[in-house]
Amino acid sequence: MHLTPSKLRQNIYNILDGILETGEPVEIERKGRMLRIVADAPHVSRLACMKKRPGLINGNPEDLAEIDWSATWNPDENL
């Protein structure tokens, strides 16, 4: 859609809502140059992008809370 700045000013909120709903950019001609209003891509969390790994925990997940790592952990090893 191509608009003049005056047309944009008259109906800016409806135009902006339309951009968000349809995703189609709007171009405005100003001083012989084109300006474009574009909606950015919706944010997708990194957690939502993770691959599902069913059965990753073999056994009872409650048993993980009771694991004693003191025999294998060395706090000086990472220095």
Secondary structure as the mmCIF struct_conf table of DSSP 4:
data_model
#
loop_
_struct_conf.conf_type_id
_struct_conf.id
_struct_conf.beg_label_comp_id
_struct_conf.beg_label_asym_id
_struct_conf.beg_label_seq_id
_struct_conf.end_label_comp_id
_struct_conf.end_label_asym_id
_struct_conf.end_label_seq_id
STRN STRN1 HIS A 2 LEU A 3
HELX_RH_AL_P HELX_RH_AL_P1 PRO A 5 GLN A 10
TURN_TY1_P TURN_TY1_P1 ASN A 11 ASN A 11
HELX_RH_AL_P HELX_RH_AL_P2 ILE A 12 THR A 22
STRN STRN2 VAL A 26 ARG A 30
TURN_TY1_P TURN_TY1_P2 LYS A 31 GLY A 32
STRN STRN3 ARG A 33 ILE A 37
HELX_LH_PP_P HELX_LH_PP_P1 ALA A 39 HIS A 43
HELX_RH_AL_P HELX_RH_AL_P3 ARG A 46 CYS A 49
BEND BEND1 MET A 50 MET A 50
HELX_LH_PP_P HELX_LH_PP_P2 LYS A 51 LYS A 52
TURN_TY1_P TURN_TY1_P3 PRO A 54 GLY A 55
BEND BEND2 ILE A 57 ILE A 57
BEND BEND3 GLY A 59 GLY A 59
HELX_RH_3T_P HELX_RH_3T_P1 PRO A 61 GLU A 66
TURN_TY1_P TURN_TY1_P4 SER A 70 THR A 72
TURN_TY1_P TURN_TY1_P5 PRO A 75 ASN A 78
#
